[in-house]
């Protein structure tokens, strides 16, 4: 190999490395970067876009952008696991998540699942298609204390659900239990 070919290879590699470095610096569309406010509900705090409105009850809170849709947004629910002793014993967080996954598989709604950590708490993301191929439901289940579960969810079409992920991530990344 002569010096001319070696220079071209080095230049080519440098261009590829520069392109990778630049693309790594681009903003992530799955993270919300606008102004936020902190919302407190049922012993939790989390951030939401400052222009959003809230409808709450004792068991759930619906977070939405009134400029876009009053029927689409992020839902946060508090779920109490069963304390009843049965043949199987008390329901654990893992049992609850497994039941959600298995139920979705039986109904042929299952898409995927993964586990991760939210502010030091175990979390599971379960993606299903409860309305068939035209819907996607992303549920994230978090267990801050034994027997207590929070579900943070978004529901939309497969094409649009990813647009809502930035808001889901905003709530998740700031979610704290007092």
SELUM-630498 format. One record per residue: residue in one letter; x, y, z of N, C-alpha, C, O, CB in turn. Coordinates in steps of 0.1 Angstrom, whole numbers, padded with zeros to 4 digits, always signed. Glycine has a CB too. Layout:
! SELUM-630498
AXYZXYZXYZXYZXYZ;...
//
This chain:
! SELUM-630498
X+0009-0012+0000+0000+0000+0000+0009+0012+0000+0018+0013+0008-0010+0000+0012;X+0006+0022-0009+0015+0034-0009+0009+0044+0000-0002+0043+0006+0016+0039-0024;X+0017+0055+0002+0013+0066+0011+0000+0073+0007-0007+0077+0016+0024+0077+0011;X-0003+0073-0006-0015+0080-0011-0028+0072-0006-0037+0078-0002-0015+0080-0027;X-0028+0059-0007-0039+0050-0003-0040+0051+0013-0051+0052+0018-0037+0036-0007;X-0029+0051+0020-0030+0052+0034-0036+0065+0039-0043+0066+0049-0016+0050+0040;X-0032+0076+0032-0038+0089+0035-0053+0089+0033-0060+0095+0041-0031+0101+0027;X-0058+0083+0022-0072+0083+0020-0079+0074+0030-0090+0078+0034-0074+0077+0006;X-0073+0063+0034-0079+0055+0045-0080+0063+0058-0091+0063+0065-0071+0042+0047;X-0069+0070+0062-0070+0078+0074-0080+0089+0073-0087+0092+0083-0056+0084+0077;X-0081+0096+0062-0091+0107+0060-0105+0101+0061-0114+0107+0067-0088+0114+0046;X-0107+0089+0054-0120+0083+0055-0124+0079+0069-0135+0082+0073-0120+0071+0046;X-0115+0073+0076-0118+0070+0090-0121+0082+0098-0130+0082+0107-0106+0062+0096;X-0113+0093+0096-0115+0105+0104-0129+0111+0101-0135+0116+0110-0104+0115+0100;X-0133+0111+0088-0146+0116+0085-0157+0108+0092-0167+0113+0097-0148+0116+0070;X-0156+0095+0092-0166+0086+0098-0166+0089+0113-0177+0090+0119-0163+0071+0096;X-0154+0090+0120-0154+0093+0134-0160+0106+0137-0167+0108+0147-0140+0092+0139;X-0157+0117+0129-0163+0130+0131-0178+0129+0130-0185+0136+0137-0157+0140+0121;X-0183+0122+0120-0198+0121+0118-0204+0114+0130-0215+0118+0134-0201+0113+0105;X-0198+0104+0135-0203+0097+0147-0203+0106+0159-0213+0107+0167-0195+0084+0150;X-0193+0114+0161-0192+0123+0172-0202+0134+0171-0208+0138+0181-0178+0129+0173;X-0204+0140+0159-0214+0150+0157-0228+0145+0159-0236+0151+0166-0213+0156+0143;X-0231+0133+0154-0245+0127+0156-0247+0124+0171-0259+0124+0175-0247+0115+0147;X-0237+0121+0178-0239+0118+0192-0242+0131+0200-0247+0130+0212-0226+0112+0198;X-0239+0142+0195-0242+0155+0202-0256+0161+0199-0260+0171+0204-0231+0165+0198;X-0263+0154+0190-0276+0159+0186-0286+0157+0198-0284+0148+0206-0281+0153+0173;X-0296+0165+0198-0306+0164+0209-0314+0151+0208-0317+0146+0196-0315+0176+0210;X-0318+0145+0219-0326+0133+0219-0341+0137+0219-0346+0143+0228-0323+0124+0231;X-0348+0133+0208-0362+0137+0207-0371+0129+0217-0383+0132+0219-0367+0134+0193;X-0365+0119+0225-0373+0112+0235-0373+0119+0248-0378+0114+0258-0369+0098+0236;X-0366+0131+0249-0365+0139+0261-0371+0152+0259-0368+0159+0250-0351+0139+0266;X-0380+0156+0268-0387+0169+0268-0377+0180+0273-0371+0178+0284-0400+0169+0276;X-0375+0191+0266-0366+0201+0270-0372+0215+0273-0365+0225+0275-0356+0203+0259;X-0386+0216+0273-0393+0228+0275-0394+0231+0290-0389+0224+0299-0406+0228+0269;X-0401+0242+0293-0403+0246+0308-0412+0236+0315-0421+0230+0309-0409+0260+0309;X-0409+0233+0327-0417+0224+0335-0422+0229+0348-0418+0240+0352-0408+0211+0338;X-0431+0222+0354-0435+0225+0368-0436+0212+0375-0438+0201+0369-0449+0232+0368;X-0434+0212+0388-0435+0200+0397-0449+0198+0402-0456+0208+0406-0425+0201+0409;X-0454+0186+0400-0467+0183+0405-0466+0173+0416-0458+0164+0416-0476+0177+0393;X-0475+0174+0426-0475+0165+0438-0488+0158+0438-0499+0164+0437-0472+0173+0451;X-0488+0145+0440-0500+0137+0440-0498+0124+0448-0488+0117+0445-0505+0134+0426;X-0506+0121+0457-0506+0108+0465-0492+0104+0470-0488+0093+0468-0512+0097+0456;X-0485+0114+0475-0472+0111+0481-0461+0110+0471-0450+0105+0474-0473+0098+0488;X-0463+0114+0458-0453+0114+0448-0451+0129+0443-0460+0137+0444-0457+0105+0436;X-0440+0131+0437-0437+0143+0430-0431+0140+0416-0424+0130+0415-0428+0153+0438;X-0434+0147+0406-0429+0145+0393-0431+0158+0385-0439+0167+0388-0435+0133+0385;X-0423+0160+0374-0424+0171+0366-0433+0169+0354-0434+0158+0349-0410+0176+0361;X-0439+0179+0350-0448+0179+0338-0445+0192+0330-0440+0202+0336-0463+0177+0341;X-0448+0193+0317-0447+0205+0310-0455+0216+0317-0466+0214+0321-0451+0204+0295;X-0450+0228+0318-0456+0239+0325-0470+0243+0319-0478+0248+0326-0447+0251+0326;X-0472+0240+0307-0485+0244+0300-0496+0233+0302-0507+0235+0298-0483+0247+0286;X-0492+0222+0308-0502+0211+0309-0512+0213+0320-0509+0220+0329-0494+0198+0311;X-0523+0206+0318-0534+0206+0328-0535+0192+0334-0529+0182+0329-0547+0211+0323;X-0542+0191+0346-0543+0179+0353-0557+0176+0357-0564+0185+0362-0534+0179+0366;X-0562+0164+0356-0574+0159+0361-0570+0148+0371-0564+0138+0367-0584+0154+0350;X-0574+0149+0383-0570+0138+0393-0582+0133+0401-0592+0139+0403-0560+0144+0402;X-0580+0120+0405-0589+0114+0414-0580+0107+0425-0568+0109+0425-0598+0103+0407;X-0586+0100+0434-0578+0093+0444-0569+0082+0439-0559+0079+0445-0587+0088+0455;X-0573+0076+0428-0565+0065+0423-0557+0068+0410-0548+0060+0407-0575+0054+0419;X-0559+0079+0404-0551+0082+0392-0551+0097+0389-0560+0105+0394-0557+0075+0380;X-0541+0101+0381-0540+0115+0377-0538+0115+0362-0529+0107+0357-0529+0123+0384;X-0545+0123+0354-0544+0124+0340-0537+0137+0336-0542+0147+0340-0557+0122+0332;X-0526+0136+0329-0518+0148+0326-0519+0150+0311-0517+0141+0303-0503+0147+0330;X-0522+0163+0307-0524+0165+0292-0521+0179+0288-0521+0188+0296-0539+0161+0288;X-0519+0181+0275-0517+0194+0269-0530+0198+0263-0535+0193+0253-0506+0193+0258;X-0537+0209+0269-0550+0213+0265-0550+0219+0250-0560+0219+0244-0556+0223+0274;X-0538+0222+0246-0536+0228+0232-0537+0216+0222-0540+0219+0210-0524+0235+0231;X-0533+0204+0226-0533+0193+0216-0545+0184+0217-0551+0181+0207-0520+0185+0219;X-0547+0179+0229-0558+0169+0231-0562+0168+0246-0553+0168+0255-0554+0155+0226;X-0575+0168+0248-0579+0166+0262-0582+0151+0265-0586+0147+0276-0592+0174+0265;X-0579+0142+0255-0581+0128+0257-0568+0120+0256-0569+0108+0258-0591+0123+0247;X-0557+0126+0253-0545+0119+0252-0535+0126+0261-0534+0138+0262-0539+0119+0237;X-0527+0118+0268-0517+0123+0277-0510+0112+0285-0509+0101+0280-0523+0133+0286;X-0506+0115+0297-0499+0106+0305-0508+0103+0317-0513+0112+0323-0485+0111+0310;X-0509+0090+0321-0517+0086+0332-0508+0080+0343-0500+0072+0340-0529+0076+0328;X-0510+0085+0355-0503+0080+0366-0513+0074+0375-0522+0080+0380-0494+0091+0374;X-0511+0061+0379-0521+0054+0387-0513+0048+0399-0502+0043+0398-0528+0043+0379;X-0520+0047+0410-0515+0041+0422-0522+0027+0424-0535+0027+0424-0516+0050+0435;X-0515+0017+0425-0520+0003+0426-0516-0003+0439-0504-0004+0442-0516-0006+0413;X-0525-0008+0446-0522-0016+0459-0522-0030+0455-0532-0036+0451-0532-0012+0470;X-0511-0037+0458-0510-0052+0456-0518-0059+0467-0520-0053+0477-0495-0057+0456;X-0522-0070+0463-0531-0078+0473-0523-0082+0485-0512-0088+0484-0536-0091+0465;X-0528-0080+0497-0522-0084+0509-0529-0097+0514-0525-0103+0524-0524-0074+0520;X-0539-0101+0506-0546-0114+0510-0537-0126+0509-0530-0128+0499-0559-0115+0501;X-0537-0133+0519-0529-0146+0519-0537-0156+0511-0549-0158+0514-0525-0151+0533;X-0531-0162+0502-0538-0172+0494-0529-0185+0493-0519-0185+0499-0542-0167+0480;X-0533-0194+0485-0525-0206+0483-0512-0202+0477-0501-0207+0481-0532-0216+0473;X-0512-0191+0469-0500-0187+0462-0492-0177+0471-0481-0173+0468-0503-0180+0449;X-0498-0172+0482-0491-0163+0491-0495-0149+0486-0504-0147+0478-0476-0164+0491;X-0488-0139+0492-0491-0125+0489-0485-0122+0475-0476-0128+0470-0485-0115+0499;X-0492-0113+0468-0488-0109+0454-0476-0100+0455-0476-0090+0462-0499-0102+0446;X-0465-0104+0449-0453-0095+0448-0453-0086+0436-0461-0088+0427-0440-0104+0448;X-0444-0077+0436-0443-0068+0425-0440-0076+0412-0446-0073+0401-0432-0057+0427;X-0431-0085+0413-0427-0093+0401-0439-0102+0397-0441-0103+0385-0416-0102+0405;X-0447-0107+0406-0459-0114+0402-0469-0105+0394-0474-0109+0384-0466-0120+0415;X-0470-0093+0399-0479-0084+0393-0475-0081+0378-0483-0082+0369-0480-0070+0401;X-0462-0078+0377-0457-0075+0363-0458-0087+0354-0463-0086+0343-0442-0071+0364;X-0454-0099+0360-0456-0111+0352-0470-0114+0348-0473-0118+0336-0451-0123+0360;X-0480-0111+0357-0494-0113+0353-0498-0103+0342-0506-0107+0333-0503-0110+0366;X-0493-0091+0342-0496-0082+0331-0491-0087+0318-0497-0086+0308-0490-0067+0335;X-0478-0092+0318-0472-0097+0306-0479-0109+0301-0483-0110+0289-0457-0100+0308;X-0482-0119+0310-0489-0131+0306-0503-0128+0301-0507-0134+0291-0489-0141+0318;X-0510-0119+0308-0524-0116+0303-0523-0110+0289-0532-0113+0281-0530-0106+0313;X-0514-0101+0286-0512-0095+0273-0509-0106+0263-0514-0105+0251-0502-0084+0273;X-0501-0115+0266-0498-0126+0257-0510-0135+0254-0512-0138+0242-0486-0135+0263;X-0518-0138+0264-0530-0146+0262-0540-0139+0253-0546-0146+0245-0536-0149+0276;X-0541-0126+0254-0550-0118+0246-0544-0114+0232-0550-0108+0224-0554-0106+0253;X-0531-0119+0230-0524-0115+0218-0522-0100+0217-0522-0095+0206-0531-0121+0206;X-0520-0094+0228-0517-0079+0228-0502-0076+0231-0498-0065+0229-0526-0072+0239;X-0495-0086+0234-0481-0084+0239-0472-0079+0227-0473-0084+0216-0475-0097+0244;X-0464-0069+0230-0454-0064+0221-0440-0066+0227-0432-0073+0220-0456-0049+0218;X-0437-0061+0239-0424-0062+0244-0424-0058+0259-0434-0053+0264-0413-0054+0237;X-0413-0061+0266-0411-0056+0280-0396-0056+0283-0388-0062+0276-0418-0066+0290;X-0393-0047+0293-0379-0046+0297-0379-0041+0312-0389-0035+0316-0371-0036+0288;X-0369-0043+0319-0368-0037+0332-0356-0028+0333-0346-0029+0325-0366-0048+0343;X-0357-0018+0342-0347-0007+0343-0349-0001+0357-0357-0006+0365-0348+0003+0332;X-0342+0010+0360-0343+0017+0373-0348+0031+0371-0343+0038+0362-0330+0016+0380;X-0357+0035+0380-0362+0049+0380-0358+0055+0394-0364+0051+0404-0377+0050+0377;X-0349+0064+0394-0344+0070+0407-0342+0060+0418-0347+0061+0429-0355+0080+0411;X-0335+0049+0414-0332+0039+0424-0343+0028+0426-0341+0019+0434-0328+0045+0437;X-0354+0030+0420-0365+0020+0422-0366+0011+0410-0364+0015+0398-0379+0028+0423;X-0370-0002+0412-0371-0011+0401-0383-0007+0393-0394-0004+0398-0373-0026+0407;X-0382-0008+0380-0393-0005+0371-0393-0015+0359-0383-0020+0355-0391+0010+0365;X-0405-0017+0354-0407-0025+0342-0415-0018+0332-0426-0012+0336-0414-0039+0346;X-0411-0018+0320-0419-0012+0309-0425-0024+0301-0418-0033+0297-0410-0003+0299;X-0438-0023+0300-0446-0034+0292-0453-0027+0281-0462-0018+0284-0455-0042+0302;X-0450-0030+0269-0457-0024+0257-0467-0035+0252-0464-0046+0249-0447-0020+0246;X-0480-0030+0250-0490-0039+0245-0498-0031+0234-0496-0020+0231-0500-0043+0256;X-0507-0039+0227-0515-0033+0217-0530-0037+0220-0535-0046+0213-0511-0039+0202;X-0536-0031+0230-0549-0035+0234-0560-0033+0224-0571-0040+0225-0553-0028+0247;X-0558-0025+0214-0568-0023+0204-0564-0029+0191-0569-0025+0180-0571-0008+0202;X-0555-0039+0191-0550-0045+0179-0538-0037+0174-0531-0029+0181-0561-0046+0169;X-0535-0039+0161-0524-0032+0155-0524-0017+0155-0514-0011+0152-0522-0038+0141;X-0536-0011+0157-0538+0003+0156-0535+0011+0169-0536+0023+0169-0551+0006+0151;X-0531+0004+0180-0529+0010+0192-0516+0005+0199-0512-0006+0196-0540+0009+0202;X-0510+0014+0207-0498+0010+0215-0500+0016+0229-0504+0028+0230-0485+0014+0209;X-0499+0008+0239-0500+0012+0253-0486+0009+0259-0481-0002+0259-0511+0005+0261;X-0480+0020+0264-0467+0018+0271-0470+0020+0286-0474+0031+0290-0456+0028+0266;X-0469+0010+0294-0471+0010+0309-0457+0009+0315-0449-0001+0311-0480-0001+0314;X-0454+0017+0324-0442+0016+0332-0447+0014+0347-0453+0022+0352-0432+0028+0331;X-0443+0002+0352-0447-0001+0366-0434+0001+0375-0423-0003+0372-0452-0016+0367;X-0437+0008+0386-0426+0011+0396-0430+0007+0410-0442+0009+0413-0423+0027+0395;X-0421+0001+0417-0424-0003+0431-0415+0005+0440-0404+0001+0443-0423-0019+0433;X-0421+0016+0446-0412+0023+0456-0412+0016+0470-0401+0017+0476-0418+0037+0457;X-0423+0010+0474-0423+0003+0486-0430-0011+0484-0438-0012+0475-0431+0011+0497;X-0427-0020+0492-0433-0034+0491-0448-0032+0491-0454-0026+0501-0428-0043+0501;X-0455-0038+0482-0470-0038+0481-0476-0026+0475-0488-0026+0473-0475-0039+0495;X-0468-0017+0471-0473-0005+0464-0467-0003+0450-0455-0005+0449-0470+0008+0473;X-0475-0001+0440-0470+0000+0427-0476+0013+0420-0488+0016+0423-0474-0013+0418;X-0468+0020+0412-0473+0031+0404-0472+0026+0390-0462+0021+0386-0465+0044+0407;X-0482+0030+0382-0482+0027+0368-0482+0041+0361-0491+0049+0364-0494+0018+0363;X-0473+0043+0352-0472+0055+0344-0474+0051+0330-0466+0043+0325-0459+0063+0347;X-0484+0056+0323-0488+0051+0310-0491+0062+0299-0494+0073+0302-0500+0042+0311;X-0489+0057+0286-0493+0065+0275-0500+0056+0265-0496+0044+0264-0481+0073+0268;X-0510+0061+0258-0517+0052+0248-0519+0061+0236-0524+0072+0236-0531+0047+0254;X-0516+0055+0224-0519+0062+0211-0517+0052+0200-0515+0040+0202-0510+0075+0210;X-0517+0057+0188-0514+0049+0176-0499+0045+0176-0491+0052+0182-0518+0056+0163;X-0495+0034+0169-0481+0031+0169-0473+0042+0163-0461+0044+0167-0479+0018+0161;X-0478+0050+0154-0471+0061+0148-0469+0073+0158-0459+0079+0157-0478+0066+0135;X-0479+0075+0166-0479+0087+0175-0474+0084+0189-0471+0094+0196-0492+0093+0175;X-0474+0072+0193-0470+0069+0207-0456+0074+0210-0454+0078+0222-0472+0054+0210;X-0447+0073+0201-0433+0077+0204-0432+0092+0206-0423+0097+0212-0424+0073+0192;X-0442+0100+0200-0442+0114+0203-0445+0117+0217-0441+0127+0223-0452+0121+0193;X-0453+0108+0224-0456+0110+0238-0445+0105+0247-0446+0108+0259-0469+0102+0241;X-0436+0097+0242-0425+0092+0250-0417+0102+0258-0413+0100+0269-0416+0083+0242;X-0415+0114+0251-0408+0125+0258-0414+0129+0271-0408+0133+0280-0406+0136+0248;X-0428+0129+0271-0435+0133+0283-0435+0122+0293-0434+0125+0305-0450+0137+0279;X-0436+0110+0289-0435+0098+0298-0421+0099+0304-0420+0097+0316-0437+0085+0290;X-0410+0101+0297-0397+0102+0302-0395+0113+0312-0388+0112+0322-0387+0103+0291;X-0402+0125+0309-0401+0136+0318-0407+0132+0332-0401+0135+0342-0409+0148+0312;X-0418+0126+0332-0424+0122+0344-0415+0111+0351-0413+0112+0363-0439+0116+0342;X-0411+0101+0344-0403+0090+0349-0390+0096+0355-0386+0092+0366-0400+0080+0339;X-0383+0104+0348-0370+0109+0352-0370+0118+0364-0360+0120+0371-0363+0117+0341;X-0382+0123+0367-0384+0132+0379-0392+0125+0390-0394+0132+0400-0390+0145+0375;X-0397+0113+0388-0406+0107+0397-0400+0103+0410-0389+0096+0411-0412+0094+0391;X-0406+0108+0421-0401+0106+0435-0412+0103+0444-0423+0108+0442-0392+0118+0440;X-0410+0094+0453-0420+0090+0463-0415+0096+0476-0404+0094+0481-0422+0075+0464;X-0424+0103+0483-0421+0110+0496-0421+0100+0507-0418+0104+0519-0430+0122+0498;
//
